[in-house]
């Protein structure tokens, strides 16, 4: 167990550790409300209410440190993109409470050479980045369109897609590419290797594919993984596997293995579930797992 985790786990502050002559490297404050070095996040769909109401309630309840803004816009239909006044209000809430935001870009991104790279998915992504810039997001989480993944040309198209989006963010690590459940995450490795973007590691998607998460180093380590998504997964009707379920449905040993594997992670861990019941049950399951690992570290 690292000294960084020791200070968070034990409740000993940096100054107490100094008095006790425990050498602790410089580190950010353990901001998570469960006492962990990573920041605990929720989606913006915990309560049956609009975006701003969710932000207000989650921030004032101090149940999380970060809120993932899940945004959508249906052509000629509904949209939850915030207007300028709403963004300013959310920025004020962040300043007053210390809450941060991650922004989940709405569509799976792809490059379209017929439109000089600005496929509709990219046009919407650019707009969302511009709309939310005032919030100073911790990350912009995005998917790559998996159509034709593995076929000749897909990798070049995907690379062009990310290179286009890099022009719209202040720093490349703010773009966090997420692994999906409908294609092998190995297809993303050349993109991570070629470009200085971050990873959004979705452990629930790994579980849905029948994979296990055992070591953060397998995914670039804590310096590369900026966001972790965690949610339950279980068998559904027929041969289907369902995800984005409550973590309470997962075996305690499986959750404990995740907590141990996240040693050294200081980014945002988002409980990517939707609705009050699943969020609070997931938060409780995570806290129980965290406490078990504390009491019996590997």
Residue frames relative to the residue before (quaternion, step in Angstrom):
aa qw qx qy qz dx dy dz
X 1.0000 0.0000 0.0000 0.0000 0.00 0.00 0.00
X 0.4107 -0.7291 0.4885 0.2472 3.60 -0.81 0.93
X 0.6193 -0.5425 0.4100 0.3924 3.55 -1.25 0.36
X 0.5679 0.5816 -0.3857 0.4366 3.56 1.11 -0.60
X 0.6951 0.4385 -0.2797 0.4963 3.56 0.86 -0.92
X 0.5842 0.5920 -0.3827 0.4022 3.60 1.06 -0.62
X 0.6810 0.4898 -0.3077 0.4490 3.59 0.85 -0.90
X 0.6705 0.4809 -0.3045 0.4758 3.58 1.03 -0.73
X 0.6892 0.5044 -0.2855 0.4349 3.55 0.89 -0.96
X 0.7538 0.4452 -0.2256 0.4274 3.53 0.82 -1.03
X 0.4447 -0.6828 0.4675 0.3428 3.56 1.18 -0.47
X 0.5016 0.6291 -0.4358 0.4033 3.59 1.28 0.07
X 0.3734 -0.7393 0.5146 0.2218 3.57 -0.75 1.01
X 0.6827 -0.4572 0.3647 0.4381 3.53 -1.32 0.21
X 0.6835 0.4912 -0.2998 0.4491 3.59 0.90 -0.89
X 0.6270 0.5116 -0.3400 0.4791 3.63 1.02 -0.72
X 0.6412 0.5244 -0.3224 0.4581 3.54 0.99 -0.83
X 0.6348 0.5318 -0.3275 0.4550 3.56 1.05 -0.76
X 0.6473 0.5150 -0.3118 0.4675 3.58 0.95 -0.89
X 0.7022 0.4512 -0.2511 0.4902 3.57 1.03 -0.83
X 0.4282 -0.7340 0.4243 0.3130 3.55 1.40 0.08
X 0.3663 0.6633 -0.5454 0.3585 3.55 1.04 0.87
X 0.3358 -0.7534 0.5277 0.2027 3.58 -0.67 1.05
X 0.0070 0.7982 -0.5994 0.0589 3.55 -0.58 1.19
X 0.3932 -0.7236 0.5054 0.2576 3.61 -0.70 0.95
X 0.6334 -0.5149 0.3869 0.4289 3.61 -1.16 0.41
X 0.0777 0.7975 -0.5892 0.1039 3.54 -0.94 0.90
X 0.5404 -0.5904 0.4662 0.3769 3.58 -1.16 0.39
X 0.6286 -0.5209 0.4088 0.4080 3.54 -1.21 0.45
X 0.4757 -0.6435 0.5118 0.3126 3.57 -1.11 0.70
X 0.1122 -0.8752 0.4697 0.0299 3.53 0.27 1.30
X 0.5591 0.6329 -0.4108 0.3436 3.58 1.10 -0.53
X 0.5097 -0.6778 0.4494 0.2806 3.52 -1.04 0.85
X 0.6584 0.4316 -0.3477 0.5093 3.60 1.21 0.05
X 0.6136 -0.6071 0.3344 0.3783 3.59 1.23 0.28
X 0.5225 0.6487 -0.4106 0.3708 3.60 1.22 0.20
X 0.5720 -0.5961 0.4245 0.3706 3.60 -1.19 0.36
X 0.6502 0.4624 -0.3363 0.5003 3.60 1.19 -0.30
X 0.4730 -0.6464 0.5144 0.3062 3.55 -1.27 0.38
X 0.3273 -0.7570 0.5401 0.1679 3.54 -0.89 0.98
X 0.0747 -0.8345 0.5460 -0.0028 3.56 -0.77 1.04
X 0.2168 -0.7222 0.6375 0.1582 3.50 -1.38 0.32
X 0.5218 -0.5535 0.5067 0.4057 3.54 -1.32 -0.07
X 0.5486 -0.5970 0.4643 0.3565 3.56 -1.30 0.09
X 0.6414 0.4741 -0.3303 0.5048 3.58 1.27 0.42
X 0.2199 0.7618 -0.5714 0.2119 3.56 0.62 1.13
X 0.7776 0.2551 -0.1202 0.5620 3.57 0.91 -0.96
X 0.4969 -0.6281 0.5050 0.3219 3.55 -1.18 0.57
X 0.4822 0.6133 -0.4488 0.4358 3.51 0.38 1.32
X 0.6576 -0.5218 0.3602 0.4070 3.56 -1.28 0.11
X 0.7642 -0.4008 0.2691 0.4277 3.51 -1.38 0.15
X 0.7041 0.4764 -0.2791 0.4466 3.57 0.74 -1.04
X 0.6368 0.5239 -0.3368 0.4544 3.60 0.96 -0.80
X 0.6391 0.5123 -0.3300 0.4693 3.58 0.96 -0.78
X 0.6551 0.5065 -0.3190 0.4611 3.58 0.90 -0.88
X 0.6564 0.5159 -0.3153 0.4512 3.59 0.88 -0.91
X 0.7128 0.4608 -0.2751 0.4515 3.58 0.78 -0.98
X 0.6798 0.4898 -0.3027 0.4543 3.59 0.87 -0.89
X 0.6659 0.5024 -0.3074 0.4580 3.58 0.99 -0.79
X 0.7137 0.4506 -0.2731 0.4615 3.60 0.85 -0.90
X 0.6403 0.5184 -0.3314 0.4599 3.61 1.11 -0.53
X 0.2539 -0.8058 0.4920 0.2103 3.57 1.29 -0.40
X 0.3261 0.7445 -0.5085 0.2843 3.54 0.95 0.94
X 0.7830 0.1629 -0.0826 0.5946 3.59 1.21 -0.43
X 0.4389 -0.6791 0.5283 0.2590 3.53 -1.36 0.25
X 0.7909 0.1736 -0.0469 0.5849 3.56 1.21 -0.57
X 0.1643 -0.7670 0.6129 0.0951 3.55 -1.15 0.67
X 0.2880 -0.7405 0.5847 0.1637 3.54 -0.83 1.03
X 0.2618 -0.7687 0.5675 0.1362 3.56 -0.57 1.18
X 0.1255 -0.7903 0.5992 0.0254 3.54 -0.41 1.30
X 0.0447 -0.8476 0.5263 -0.0502 3.54 -0.21 1.34
X 0.0098 -0.7933 0.6087 -0.0095 3.54 -1.12 0.67
X 0.0049 -0.7604 0.6490 0.0255 3.51 -1.31 0.42
X 0.1859 -0.7775 0.5953 0.0808 3.56 -0.70 1.12
X 0.4993 -0.6610 0.4639 0.3137 3.56 -0.82 0.98
X 0.8335 0.0158 -0.0822 0.5461 3.56 -0.77 1.13
X 0.6795 0.4453 -0.2881 0.5069 3.57 1.19 0.55
X 0.7948 -0.3203 0.2096 0.4710 3.59 -1.19 -0.42
X 0.0633 -0.7637 0.6419 0.0268 3.50 -1.33 0.48
X 0.1820 -0.7740 0.5900 0.1403 3.56 -1.10 0.62
X 0.2777 0.7534 -0.5439 0.2437 3.59 1.15 0.49
X 0.3991 -0.7370 0.4860 0.2478 3.61 -0.74 0.97
X 0.4064 -0.6765 0.5479 0.2776 3.57 -1.12 0.63
X 0.7420 -0.4298 0.2722 0.4367 3.56 -1.30 0.18
X 0.6490 0.5230 -0.3238 0.4477 3.58 0.94 -0.84
X 0.6564 0.5053 -0.3120 0.4652 3.59 0.97 -0.82
X 0.6382 0.5185 -0.3237 0.4680 3.56 0.97 -0.84
X 0.6549 0.5049 -0.3161 0.4650 3.59 0.92 -0.83
X 0.6356 0.5162 -0.3267 0.4721 3.58 1.02 -0.76
X 0.6636 0.4934 -0.3072 0.4709 3.60 0.93 -0.86
X 0.6224 0.5299 -0.3403 0.4649 3.58 1.05 -0.72
X 0.6392 0.5189 -0.3184 0.4699 3.57 1.05 -0.74
X 0.6315 0.5210 -0.3271 0.4720 3.58 1.02 -0.78
X 0.6447 0.5245 -0.3158 0.4578 3.56 0.98 -0.86
X 0.6599 0.5101 -0.3086 0.4572 3.57 0.95 -0.87
X 0.7067 0.4729 -0.2621 0.4562 3.57 1.01 -0.82
X 0.8005 0.3295 -0.1448 0.4792 3.60 1.00 -0.76
X 0.4644 -0.6783 0.4515 0.3468 3.60 1.16 -0.44
X 0.4162 0.7026 -0.4774 0.3244 3.57 1.26 0.10
X 0.1763 -0.7604 0.6117 0.1287 3.58 -1.11 0.62
X 0.3214 -0.7430 0.5586 0.1807 3.54 -1.32 0.23
X 0.1098 -0.6817 0.7076 0.1505 3.47 -1.33 0.49
X 0.2533 -0.7645 0.5776 0.1335 3.55 -1.10 0.71
X 0.2084 -0.7648 0.5988 0.1145 3.56 -0.78 1.05
X 0.3546 -0.7485 0.5209 0.2066 3.56 -0.50 1.18
X 0.5829 -0.6965 0.3034 0.2881 3.56 -0.82 1.03
X 0.8269 0.2291 -0.0813 0.5070 3.61 0.81 -0.94
X 0.5519 -0.5553 0.4867 0.3874 3.57 -1.26 0.36
X 0.3404 -0.8014 0.4656 0.1584 3.56 -0.57 1.20
X 0.1001 0.7718 -0.6263 0.0451 3.54 -1.19 0.67
X 0.4695 -0.6587 0.5239 0.2668 3.51 -1.30 0.51
X 0.1008 -0.7826 0.6127 0.0443 3.56 -1.05 0.78
X 0.3101 -0.7905 0.4930 0.1893 3.61 -0.21 1.21
X 0.5979 0.5844 -0.3661 0.4085 3.59 1.16 -0.47
X 0.7588 0.2978 -0.1788 0.5510 3.58 1.19 -0.45
X 0.5685 -0.6251 0.3701 0.3862 3.58 1.14 0.71
X 0.7551 -0.4162 0.2053 0.4630 3.57 0.97 0.85
X 0.6795 0.4978 -0.3089 0.4417 3.60 1.10 -0.47
X 0.1024 -0.7739 0.6234 -0.0448 3.48 0.28 1.38
X 0.6511 -0.5257 0.3505 0.4206 3.66 -1.04 0.52
X 0.6177 0.5502 -0.3528 0.4374 3.60 1.02 -0.70
X 0.6791 0.4764 -0.2814 0.4824 3.57 1.03 -0.78
X 0.6144 0.5387 -0.3556 0.4538 3.58 1.01 -0.68
X 0.6709 0.4787 -0.2975 0.4820 3.58 0.96 -0.85
X 0.6223 0.5404 -0.3429 0.4507 3.59 1.01 -0.77
X 0.6478 0.5164 -0.3178 0.4611 3.57 0.93 -0.90
X 0.6550 0.5199 -0.3088 0.4530 3.56 0.95 -0.86
X 0.6590 0.5038 -0.3109 0.4639 3.60 0.94 -0.87
X 0.6336 0.5235 -0.3327 0.4625 3.59 0.96 -0.81
X 0.6603 0.4975 -0.3056 0.4724 3.59 0.97 -0.82
X 0.6538 0.5310 -0.3137 0.4384 3.59 0.93 -0.90
X 0.7876 0.3647 -0.1626 0.4694 3.58 0.89 -0.97
X 0.3627 0.7753 -0.4705 0.2145 3.59 1.24 -0.01
X 0.6223 0.5676 -0.3390 0.4190 3.60 1.02 -0.79
X 0.6410 0.5445 -0.3205 0.4358 3.61 1.16 -0.55
X 0.2812 -0.7851 0.5043 0.2239 3.59 1.29 -0.17
X 0.0179 -0.8584 0.5125 0.0171 3.62 0.74 1.01
X 0.5319 -0.6174 0.4882 0.3124 3.51 -1.20 0.68
X 0.7873 -0.1014 0.0780 0.6032 3.57 1.13 -0.65
X 0.2563 -0.6836 0.6515 0.2061 3.48 -1.38 0.40
X 0.1880 -0.7996 0.5650 0.0777 3.56 -0.36 1.26
X 0.0556 0.8183 -0.5688 0.0612 3.58 -0.86 0.90
X 0.3409 -0.6956 0.5969 0.2089 3.52 -1.38 0.44
X 0.2945 -0.6887 0.6200 0.2336 3.51 -1.32 0.37
X 0.5214 -0.6340 0.4781 0.3123 3.55 -0.96 0.91
X 0.2762 -0.8049 0.5097 0.1264 3.56 -0.73 1.10
X 0.3467 0.7325 -0.5148 0.2797 3.59 1.20 0.22
X 0.8418 0.0759 -0.1072 0.5235 3.57 -0.79 1.07
X 0.2715 0.7722 -0.5358 0.2070 3.60 1.14 0.42
X 0.7787 0.3104 -0.2532 0.4829 3.54 -0.99 0.88
X 0.6296 0.5177 -0.3427 0.4671 3.58 1.22 -0.26
X 0.6599 -0.5025 0.3571 0.4294 3.61 -1.19 0.42
X 0.7789 0.3306 -0.2584 0.4660 3.53 -0.93 0.92
X 0.5598 0.6225 -0.4130 0.3586 3.63 1.10 -0.48
X 0.6684 0.5165 -0.3166 0.4315 3.56 0.86 -0.93
X 0.6568 0.5017 -0.3150 0.4665 3.60 0.91 -0.86
X 0.6398 0.5189 -0.3184 0.4690 3.57 1.00 -0.83
X 0.6636 0.5021 -0.3016 0.4653 3.57 0.95 -0.89
X 0.6391 0.5264 -0.3264 0.4560 3.57 0.99 -0.82
X 0.6479 0.5096 -0.3153 0.4702 3.58 0.95 -0.85
X 0.6067 0.5672 -0.3438 0.4382 3.57 1.05 -0.76
X 0.7063 0.4519 -0.2662 0.4754 3.56 0.78 -1.03
X 0.6304 0.5358 -0.3362 0.4500 3.60 0.97 -0.81
X 0.6258 0.5265 -0.3388 0.4652 3.59 1.05 -0.69
X 0.6930 0.4851 -0.2795 0.4543 3.58 0.86 -0.97
X 0.5772 0.6093 -0.3768 0.3920 3.59 1.11 -0.59
X 0.6055 0.5763 -0.3546 0.4190 3.60 1.13 -0.52
X 0.7114 0.4937 -0.2495 0.4336 3.58 1.17 -0.49
X 0.6976 0.4263 -0.2749 0.5060 3.61 1.23 -0.10
X 0.5992 -0.6108 0.3939 0.3357 3.54 -1.17 0.65
X 0.7970 0.0493 0.0136 0.6018 3.57 1.11 -0.69
X 0.5582 -0.6671 0.3643 0.3328 3.63 -0.80 0.90
X 0.6379 0.5513 -0.3489 0.4091 3.61 1.02 -0.65
X 0.5317 0.6202 -0.4131 0.4024 3.59 1.26 -0.16
X 0.6308 0.4738 -0.3362 0.5143 3.60 1.22 -0.37
X 0.0469 -0.8089 0.5854 -0.0269 3.57 -0.64 1.17
X 0.2244 -0.8032 0.5453 0.0847 3.55 -0.37 1.31
X 0.2444 -0.8066 0.5316 0.0841 3.54 -0.71 1.18
X 0.4137 -0.6694 0.5615 0.2558 3.55 -1.13 0.74
X 0.2548 -0.7818 0.5573 0.1152 3.56 -0.98 0.91
X 0.5665 -0.6257 0.4304 0.3198 3.53 -1.28 0.35
X 0.6942 0.5157 -0.2771 0.4187 3.60 1.17 -0.42
X 0.7765 0.1219 -0.1867 0.5894 3.59 1.22 0.34
X 0.6493 -0.5557 0.3652 0.3691 3.53 -1.21 0.64
X 0.4553 -0.7028 0.4686 0.2813 3.62 -0.75 0.97
X 0.5005 0.6525 -0.4318 0.3705 3.60 1.20 -0.25
X 0.5850 0.5856 -0.3737 0.4186 3.60 1.15 -0.51
X 0.6635 0.5123 -0.3047 0.4522 3.60 1.18 -0.45
X 0.5030 0.7026 -0.4133 0.2872 3.58 1.17 -0.47
X 0.6581 0.4956 -0.3473 0.4480 3.68 0.84 -0.73
X 0.6350 0.5228 -0.3346 0.4598 3.60 1.10 -0.60
X 0.6328 0.5043 -0.3257 0.4891 3.58 1.00 -0.80
X 0.6706 0.5150 -0.3004 0.4414 3.59 0.99 -0.84
X 0.7336 0.4569 -0.2357 0.4445 3.57 1.00 -0.82
X 0.7978 0.2687 -0.1072 0.5290 3.58 1.06 -0.71
X 0.4683 -0.7207 0.4433 0.2546 3.62 -0.97 0.81
X 0.3024 0.7510 -0.5245 0.2634 3.56 0.94 0.90
X 0.5057 -0.6307 0.4929 0.3218 3.55 -1.32 0.14
X 0.4246 -0.6562 0.5527 0.2891 3.50 -1.38 0.08
X 0.1518 -0.6885 0.6945 0.1435 3.50 -1.27 0.64
X 0.1553 -0.8266 0.5390 0.0447 3.54 -0.19 1.31
X 0.1226 -0.7991 0.5872 0.0402 3.57 -0.47 1.22
X 0.2522 -0.8013 0.5291 0.1200 3.55 -0.21 1.32
X 0.6003 0.5643 -0.3578 0.4396 3.59 1.07 -0.65
X 0.6481 0.5023 -0.3168 0.4767 3.58 1.03 -0.74
X 0.6089 0.5287 -0.3535 0.4742 3.60 1.06 -0.66
X 0.6494 0.5142 -0.3154 0.4630 3.57 0.93 -0.89
X 0.6486 0.5273 -0.3243 0.4429 3.57 0.93 -0.86
X 0.6859 0.4605 -0.2719 0.4935 3.58 1.14 -0.62
X 0.5516 -0.6278 0.3858 0.3909 3.56 1.30 0.01
X 0.5254 0.6177 -0.4153 0.4122 3.58 1.26 0.31
X 0.3094 -0.7239 0.5810 0.2065 3.54 -1.27 0.37
X 0.3048 -0.7176 0.5931 0.2011 3.54 -1.22 0.54
X 0.0128 0.8484 -0.5246 0.0693 3.55 -0.43 1.24
X 0.8163 0.0936 -0.0013 0.5700 3.58 1.12 -0.52
X 0.4261 -0.7176 0.4945 0.2428 3.56 -0.70 1.08
X 0.5906 0.5945 -0.3647 0.4060 3.58 1.12 -0.62
X 0.5845 0.5838 -0.3758 0.4200 3.59 1.14 -0.51
X 0.7458 0.3522 -0.1851 0.5343 3.59 1.25 -0.40
X 0.7450 -0.4273 0.2085 0.4679 3.54 1.12 0.67
X 0.4894 -0.6918 0.4135 0.3331 3.58 1.29 -0.11
X 0.7345 -0.4633 0.2816 0.4082 3.57 -1.29 0.19
X 0.6311 0.5391 -0.3479 0.4359 3.59 1.14 -0.43
X 0.7206 0.4152 -0.2444 0.4986 3.59 1.20 -0.39
X 0.6810 0.4427 -0.2864 0.5081 3.59 1.07 -0.67
X 0.1541 -0.8240 0.5433 0.0462 3.56 -0.43 1.22
X 0.7886 0.1247 -0.0316 0.6013 3.57 1.10 -0.77
X 0.1167 -0.7501 0.6464 0.0768 3.55 -1.14 0.77
X 0.1757 -0.7461 0.6324 0.1116 3.56 -1.02 0.85
X 0.0267 -0.7988 0.6005 -0.0259 3.54 -0.86 1.00
X 0.2139 0.7483 -0.6023 0.1776 3.55 -0.86 1.01
X 0.5840 -0.6199 0.4061 0.3314 3.54 -1.20 0.56
X 0.1413 -0.7614 0.6292 0.0659 3.51 -1.31 0.45
X 0.0923 0.7981 -0.5873 0.0981 3.59 -0.96 0.86
X 0.6128 -0.5330 0.4271 0.3973 3.54 -1.27 0.32
X 0.1733 -0.7789 0.5967 0.0849 3.54 -1.04 0.87
X 0.7833 -0.2834 0.2227 0.5065 3.58 -1.20 -0.42
X 0.8212 0.1583 -0.1383 0.5305 3.55 -1.02 0.80
X 0.7591 -0.3295 0.2697 0.4924 3.55 -0.89 -0.97
X 0.4334 0.7285 -0.4427 0.2924 3.55 1.26 0.12
X 0.2054 -0.7111 0.6534 0.1590 3.49 -1.28 0.59
X 0.2159 -0.7859 0.5701 0.1039 3.57 -0.84 0.96
X 0.0978 -0.7934 0.5988 0.0477 3.56 -1.07 0.75
X 0.7031 0.4168 -0.3705 0.4411 3.55 -1.38 -0.02
X 0.3907 0.6877 -0.4877 0.3696 3.51 1.09 0.92
X 0.6861 -0.4639 0.3590 0.4304 3.56 -1.31 0.19
X 0.5012 -0.6426 0.4907 0.3083 3.57 -1.08 0.73
X 0.5204 0.6384 -0.4152 0.3863 3.59 1.21 -0.32
X 0.6370 0.5336 -0.3243 0.4519 3.59 1.22 -0.35
X 0.6096 0.5543 -0.3522 0.4439 3.58 1.26 -0.13
X 0.5700 -0.5869 0.4499 0.3581 3.56 -1.16 0.61
X 0.5585 -0.6250 0.4162 0.3525 3.63 -0.88 0.83
X 0.6443 0.5297 -0.3370 0.4368 3.60 0.94 -0.78
X 0.6389 0.5264 -0.3306 0.4533 3.59 1.07 -0.69
X 0.6515 0.4887 -0.3112 0.4899 3.59 1.03 -0.74
X 0.6355 0.5331 -0.3370 0.4454 3.59 0.96 -0.81
X 0.6316 0.5348 -0.3327 0.4520 3.58 1.03 -0.76
X 0.6287 0.5254 -0.3292 0.4693 3.58 1.08 -0.72
X 0.6531 0.5121 -0.3212 0.4561 3.59 0.86 -0.94
X 0.6611 0.4925 -0.3144 0.4707 3.60 0.91 -0.84
X 0.6801 0.5038 -0.2960 0.4427 3.58 0.94 -0.87
X 0.6678 0.5046 -0.2991 0.4582 3.59 1.20 -0.45
X 0.2889 0.7654 -0.5241 0.2367 3.60 1.20 0.28
X 0.7950 0.2634 -0.2267 0.4972 3.55 -0.82 1.04
X 0.5436 0.6220 -0.4085 0.3883 3.60 1.22 -0.23
X 0.0554 -0.8207 0.5686 -0.0078 3.59 -0.79 1.05
X 0.4759 0.6696 -0.4454 0.3560 3.57 1.18 0.33
X 0.6608 -0.4720 0.3893 0.4348 3.55 -1.12 -0.73
X 0.1500 -0.7528 0.6359 0.0803 3.54 -0.91 0.98
X 0.1321 -0.8183 0.5589 0.0254 3.55 -0.44 1.26
X 0.3043 -0.6959 0.6212 0.1930 3.54 -0.92 0.96
X 0.1094 -0.8529 0.5096 0.0306 3.55 0.02 1.32
X 0.3567 0.6743 -0.5449 0.3481 3.50 0.45 1.36
X 0.3184 -0.7657 0.5435 0.1300 3.53 -1.25 0.49
X 0.7310 0.3582 -0.2992 0.4979 3.55 -0.79 1.07
X 0.6359 -0.5780 0.3708 0.3523 3.54 -1.15 0.73
X 0.6881 0.5097 -0.3065 0.4157 3.55 0.70 -1.09
X 0.7095 0.4520 -0.2731 0.4666 3.59 0.79 -0.97
X 0.6411 0.5235 -0.3455 0.4422 3.59 0.99 -0.73
X 0.7265 0.4356 -0.2715 0.4569 3.60 0.68 -1.01
X 0.6206 0.5127 -0.3481 0.4805 3.60 1.08 -0.59
X 0.6460 0.5137 -0.3145 0.4689 3.59 1.02 -0.79
X 0.6481 0.5173 -0.3203 0.4580 3.56 0.93 -0.87
X 0.6582 0.5029 -0.3052 0.4698 3.57 0.97 -0.85
X 0.6489 0.5122 -0.3209 0.4622 3.59 0.96 -0.84
X 0.6461 0.5159 -0.3155 0.4656 3.58 1.01 -0.80
X 0.6585 0.5078 -0.3070 0.4628 3.57 0.93 -0.90
X 0.6443 0.5117 -0.3250 0.4664 3.58 0.96 -0.82
X 0.6425 0.5144 -0.3171 0.4712 3.57 0.98 -0.82
X 0.6386 0.5380 -0.3172 0.4496 3.56 0.93 -0.92
X 0.6799 0.4864 -0.2852 0.4689 3.57 0.93 -0.90
X 0.6186 0.5280 -0.3531 0.4624 3.60 1.04 -0.67
X 0.6628 0.4984 -0.3095 0.4653 3.57 0.94 -0.86
X 0.6225 0.5400 -0.3400 0.4531 3.58 1.03 -0.72
X 0.7187 0.4611 -0.2546 0.4539 3.54 0.90 -0.95
X 0.7939 0.1340 -0.0684 0.5892 3.57 1.20 -0.46
X 0.0295 -0.8364 0.5473 0.0003 3.60 0.51 1.14
X 0.4743 -0.6688 0.4936 0.2901 3.55 -1.10 0.73
